Amino acid sequence: MPIEVLLVEDNPGDARLTREAFRAANSDVHVSVAADGVEAMTFLRQEGAFSRAPRPALILLDLNLPRMSGREVLASIKQDENLKAIPTVVLSSSDAAVDIDMAHALQVSCYITKPTLSDDLDRVVDRINDFWLRHVRFPATAVN
């Protein structure tokens, strides 16, 4: 059974590179992409075109998104009883203390600064896969 990851990323190039990195790291991972915060919440709540969307085992969330920011998405996830148990990792180009502090105040699972080089992204994705998808164990409510 594939492991579902929701990548919330508005940059098509970054989304493609992240998908490729996951494909290389773990062939059991399926990465769905939401291009903005509104689409992410529609996917997560299985509404409209996403009524049959799989529940992700992990959410990778960029902060700087159109229509609904990553900050708003994170706050919405953590306020939703059906979603708050899904591990949510911020993967953002921002390394600003204010963004890191805000994400942790909103109960992010962890915050990772997105690398600028493709090879570095491959290593980061490999580590995300190894830790979050191979070693961490979650309560049944997080994956159902």
N, C-alpha and C positions, 0 to 999 in steps of 0.2 A: 504494500500500500504506500503510495507516495506521501511524503511529508510536505505539507503545504506551508509556504512562506508568502506573506503579503509584503511586497516592497512598495512603499509609498514614496514615489520619486517622480518629479516633473521633468527631469532632464533625460530625454530618450537615450542619449549616449551612455550616461551613468547606469540607467536601467539595463541596457544591453550588456554592458561590462559586468554588472553584478549578476545577471542571469548566467552569463558564460562562466563566471567564477564559481557559482554554485554548481553548475553542470559538471565542472571539473572536480569539485570538492566532493560531491555526493550525488550520484545518479538517481537516488531515491527522492531528491528534493524537486518539488514543482514550485516555481516562483510565479505568482500572479502579480501584476503591476497595476497600481492605481496612480493616475497622473496628477491627482490633486486631492485635497483633503475631503471635499464633498464626495468624490468617487470612492475614497477609502471608507468613509462611514457608510455609504450605500452598500459597498461590498461586505463590510463587517456585519451589517444589520440584515443582510440578505434581502435587500429590497429591489424592486424593479427588475432591470436586466440582470441583476445579481441574485435573484431569488434562489438559485441553485448553487451559489458560490460555496466552496468548501470553507470550513472554519480553519483559519490558519493556526499552526502550532507556534508561529513566531511572526511578529510584525517588525519590519525594519522601516523606520520613519524618518524622513527628511524633515527639517524644521521649516525651511523656506519654500512654501507651496502656494500656488494660486488658489483663489476662491475660499479656502479655509486653511489657515496655517497649521503647521505641524504641532504647534503649541495647543491650538484649539482641538485638533484631533486627539492628542494625548489626553487632554482634560476630559473630552467626551468619552474616550475609552475607559478611563479610570472611574468615571461616574456611572458607567453602565454595568449593572450587575451581571449581564450576560457576556461582557467583553473584558472586564477588568482583570481577570485571571490570565489572559493571554499575555505572555511575555512581550514587552514592547521595548525595542532597542532603538534609540536615536542614532542614526547614521547621518551625520551632517558635516558639511565643510566648515561650519563655525566651531571655533575653539574658544569663543568668548565666554568668560566666567559667568556672565549674566545668563547666557543660554544654558550652560551646564547646570547652574544653580536652579534655574526655572524648571528644567526637565526633571531634576531630582525632587524638587518640591511637588511636582505633579506625579511622583511615584514611578518614574521611568525605571525599567529593569536595569538598564545600563546606558551609558552615553559613549559613543565612539566617534572620534573625529575622522571623517572620510579622507582617505589618502588621495593625493593628487596624481600619483603614478599608477598605471594599470597593474604592474607587478605587485605593488604594495596592496592594492585592492584585493588581488588574488589571495594574498597572505591573510588579510583581515577576514575575508569571507571564509577561508579555510578554518580560521580560529573560531569564528562565529558558529560555523557548522559543527566543529568538534565540540565546543562547549555547550551551546544551546540545544543542538539537535541530537547529540550522541550521549552526553554525560548528564545533563540536567534532567531530573524527573519531576513531573508536575502532577497535581491532583487531577482526578478524572474530569472535573468541571472545566479545567483549562483546555482540554483537547476534545471535548464532545460538542 
